[in-house]
Amino acid sequence: MANVTCNEESIYIEHVDEQNGTDTIHSLDYPSRKNKVCLEPAYKNSNLSIFLRYIN
């Protein structure tokens, strides 16, 4: 399992919608808090970093 954060908050990814390029995420501290985010991968020093951007 990888440590994943969004806006410095630990989250888990519930669902990946590859067709729309979005993910459904939940806060680990507040599991009932559900958000849809845009997935933006970026490569740095041969490591994959994932940037999640909230969709308004």
TAJOPE-V620293 format. One record per residue. N is the residue number from 0. RES is the residue in three letters. OMEGA is omega in whole degrees, 0 to 359 (NA if undefined). NEAR is the number of other C-alpha atoms within 12 Angstrom. D_FIRST is the distance of its C-alpha to the first C-alpha in whole Angstrom. Layout:
n/res/omega/near/d_first
N/RES/OMEGA/NEAR/D_FIRST
N/RES/OMEGA/NEAR/D_FIRST
This chain:
n/res/omega/near/d_first
0/MET/179/6/0
1/ALA/173/11/4
2/ASN/182/14/7
3/VAL/178/21/9
4/THR/174/22/13
5/CYS/185/28/16
6/ASN/178/14/19
7/GLU/178/13/18
8/GLU/178/18/16
9/SER/183/19/13
10/ILE/166/29/12
11/TYR/182/29/10
12/ILE/181/30/11
13/GLU/187/20/13
14/HIS/175/20/15
15/VAL/177/18/16
16/ASP/184/16/20
17/GLU/182/12/20
18/GLN/181/10/24
19/ASN/180/14/24
20/GLY/180/18/21
21/THR/176/24/20
22/ASP/171/29/17
23/THR/183/29/17
24/ILE/176/32/15
25/HIS/173/24/15
26/SER/175/23/15
27/LEU/179/20/14
28/ASP/181/13/17
29/TYR/187/14/19
30/PRO/179/17/17
31/SER/179/14/21
32/ARG/182/17/21
33/LYS/178/21/20
34/ASN/173/25/20
35/LYS/183/27/21
36/VAL/176/30/20
37/CYS/182/26/21
38/LEU/180/26/18
39/GLU/180/18/19
40/PRO/176/15/18
41/ALA/182/13/19
42/TYR/179/11/19
43/LYS/176/10/20
44/ASN/178/7/21
45/SER/175/7/19
46/ASN/179/9/16
47/LEU/173/13/14
48/SER/180/18/15
49/ILE/176/22/14
50/PHE/179/21/17
51/LEU/181/30/17
52/ARG/179/22/21
53/TYR/176/18/22
54/ILE/180/16/25
55/ASN/NA/7/28
